Amino acid sequence: MKSKHRKTLELIFHRPPSGNVRWDDVMAMLSEIGAEFDEREGSRVAITLNADTVVQHRPHPAPTMDKGAVASLRKFLEFHGVKP
């Protein structure tokens, strides 16, 4: 994993959840670990990893994810054994 993706993963796992996690960085990191994406209605994006799917909302107008979305993504990644 590239160092930029590793830093993004560390930011996702930081406690308390960070409000500075950029959506584009998260999508690039998830793509690196083999996740697939499916655009859904509105700003929803389905993220599939190991045949398990979670739906996240693409942040707008700011490029950063809110803390609740970061916490939800962290739980999803922990479930699949992805840790920094």
N, C-alpha and C positions, 0 to 999 in steps of 0.2 A: 504494500500500500504506500502510495506517495506521502511525503511528509505533510503536504497541504491537507490531504484527506484524513491523515492521522490527527492533525490539529483540530479539524472539524469534529471528528469523533470525540476527542477529549473535551471539546466545548459542549457537546451534547450531554456528556456524562458529568459535567461540572455540577456541583451542588452548592448553593441552590441553582435552579435552572437559569441559564443565561438568556438575556433578551437580545443578544448580539449574534445570533446564529443566522447566517445568510441562507436563504432558500436555495439559491443556485449552488452554493458550496455543498449543501446537504444532498442535493440531487446528484451531483458529480460523485460524491463519496459513496452513495448508495449504488450508483451505476457501477462503480469500481468493485463492489463486493458482490455484484451479480443480481441486483434488484431489477425488476421490470416495472414499467409505469404505464398507466392507462388513464387518459384524460376523461374525466366524468363531467356531469352537468355542472355548470357554473365554474367555480374555482376549485373544484374537488379533483384530487389526483389520487388514484389507487396505486399503492406501492405493494408489489408482490415480491416476497422473499421466501424461498423454500416452500412454495405452494400455500403460503399464508399471506393474507392481504390486510392492509390497514389503509384507511382513507384519511388523507390530510387535506387541509385547505391551503391553497397557494396564497401566501400573504399578499395583501395589496392595501393601500398604495405603497407601503414600506416594503423593502426587500428582505426584512428580517422576520423570523418566526416568533410568535408570542411564546411566553414561558410554558403555558399549558400544552401547546403543540410540541414543544421540545421534550417535555416530560413524557408525553404519550409516545413519541418516537423513541425515547430512551428505553421505555418498557418493551416496546416492540423489538428493538435490537437486542436487549438483554435476553428476551425469550428465545432468540435465535443464536445466542452465544456470541454475539458480536460485542466486543468490549475493547477499550483502548489499550 
